[in-house]
């Protein structure tokens, strides 16, 4: 299993960050390289919510992924799972208010765990583990930056 975690601070209240994180209809406009989001389940956002989204990859390829909400504890914790080629992924978002400041600020940690599900996934993890971990870290940092940018636009409105 490989795990990559990234922490950043967003200058907004945790409730506002949660709303941005869980607003699937606005996801494509907020996330760099994101294409249309196709919500696969009816109803309010929560455990069991599933969606499909396309993301641009380095080199011009597009990767389409399906996500399922496993756990949603507003506004503190969101756990998603996604199956990929040879591995299952678990993405966990932790939101913690930073109470040491006068202005609202939220510490956000996003962790992605990859568990190989077949021999191909194990071989790829062994051969490309470090390279893949760096690519995942870059993508997670980009997602945090996109979330922070969206939160900043809320304050400007």
C-alpha positions in Angstrom: 0.0 0.0 0.0 1.3 3.5 -0.8 0.1 6.6 1.1 0.5 10.2 0.1 -0.6 13.1 2.4 -0.6 16.8 1.9 -1.6 19.6 4.3 -2.5 23.2 3.4 -4.3 26.1 4.9 -7.3 27.7 3.4 -8.4 31.2 4.4 -12.0 30.4 5.0 -14.3 28.8 7.6 -14.4 25.0 7.6 -18.1 25.1 6.8 -17.4 27.1 3.6 -14.5 24.8 2.6 -16.8 21.8 3.2 -19.5 23.3 0.9 -17.0 23.9 -1.9 -15.6 20.4 -1.4 -19.0 18.7 -1.6 -20.6 20.8 -4.3 -20.4 18.5 -7.3 -22.2 20.8 -9.7 -19.4 23.4 -9.4 -16.5 21.0 -9.3 -15.6 21.2 -13.0 -15.3 25.0 -12.8 -13.2 24.9 -9.6 -10.7 22.1 -10.2 -7.8 22.4 -12.6 -8.2 20.1 -15.6 -11.6 18.8 -14.4 -14.2 18.0 -17.1 -17.9 17.5 -16.6 -19.1 15.8 -13.5 -21.8 13.1 -14.0 -23.6 12.5 -10.7 -24.6 8.8 -10.7 -26.9 8.8 -7.6 -29.9 10.9 -6.7 -30.4 12.8 -3.5 -28.4 14.9 -1.1 -24.6 14.6 -0.9 -23.6 11.9 1.7 -22.5 8.3 2.1 -23.5 6.4 -1.0 -23.2 9.5 -3.4 -21.3 8.5 -6.5 -20.1 10.5 -9.5 -17.9 10.2 -12.5 -15.5 12.9 -13.6 -12.8 13.4 -16.3 -9.5 15.0 -15.4 -6.8 16.1 -17.8 -3.5 14.3 -17.3 0.0 15.4 -18.0 0.8 14.7 -21.7 -2.8 15.5 -22.8 -4.5 12.3 -21.9 -7.8 12.3 -20.0 -8.6 10.0 -17.1 -12.2 9.3 -16.1 -12.7 8.2 -12.6 -15.7 7.2 -10.5 -15.9 8.2 -6.8 -18.1 6.9 -4.1 -18.6 8.7 -0.8 -17.9 6.2 2.0 -18.1 8.7 5.0 -19.2 12.3 5.2 -19.0 14.1 8.6 -19.6 17.8 7.9 -17.5 19.8 8.1 -14.7 17.7 9.4 -14.1 14.5 7.4 -14.9 13.2 3.9 -13.8 9.8 2.7 -14.0 8.7 -0.9 -13.1 5.5 -2.7 -12.3 4.9 -6.3 -11.2 1.8 -8.2 -8.4 2.1 -10.8 -6.4 -0.2 -13.0 -4.8 -2.7 -10.6 -5.5 -0.7 -7.4 -8.2 0.7 -5.2 -7.9 4.2 -3.9 -9.1 5.8 -0.7 -9.1 9.6 -0.5 -9.6 11.2 2.9 -10.1 14.9 3.5 -9.7 16.2 7.1 -10.8 19.8 7.8 -9.8 21.5 11.1 -10.5 25.1 12.0 -7.4 27.0 12.9 -8.5 28.7 16.1 -5.2 30.5 16.7 -6.2 33.3 14.3 -8.7 36.0 14.3 -9.8 35.4 10.7 -11.3 32.1 9.7 -8.8 29.6 8.5 -9.0 25.9 7.9 -6.2 23.3 8.0 -6.9 20.8 5.3 -5.2 17.5 5.0 -5.9 15.2 2.1 -4.5 11.7 2.1 -4.6 9.2 -0.8 -4.0 5.5 -0.1 -3.5 3.1 -2.9 -4.0 -0.7 -2.3 -2.9 -3.0 -5.2 -5.7 -5.4 -6.1 -3.9 -7.7 -8.6 -0.4 -8.7 -9.5 -0.2 -6.0 -12.2 -0.9 -3.3 -9.6 1.8 -4.7 -7.3 4.4 -4.7 -10.1 3.5 -1.1 -11.1 3.6 0.0 -7.4 7.1 -1.6 -7.1 8.5 -0.2 -10.3 6.9 3.3 -10.3 6.1 3.8 -6.6 8.2 6.9 -6.0 7.3 8.5 -9.4 3.6 7.8 -8.8 3.8 9.2 -5.3 5.3 12.4 -6.6 2.6 12.7 -9.3 -0.1 12.1 -6.7 1.4 14.7 -4.4 1.4 17.3 -7.2 -2.2 16.5 -8.0 -3.3 16.7 -4.3 -1.5 20.1 -3.9 -3.2 21.4 -7.1 -6.6 20.3 -5.7 -5.8 22.1 -2.4 -4.8 25.2 -4.3 -7.9 25.1 -6.4 -10.0 24.8 -3.3 -8.2 27.7 -1.7 -8.7 29.8 -4.8 -12.4 29.0 -4.8 -12.6 29.9 -1.1 -10.8 33.2 -1.8 -13.4 34.1 -4.5 -16.1 33.6 -1.8 -14.5 36.2 0.4 -14.2 38.6 -2.6 -17.9 38.3 -3.4 
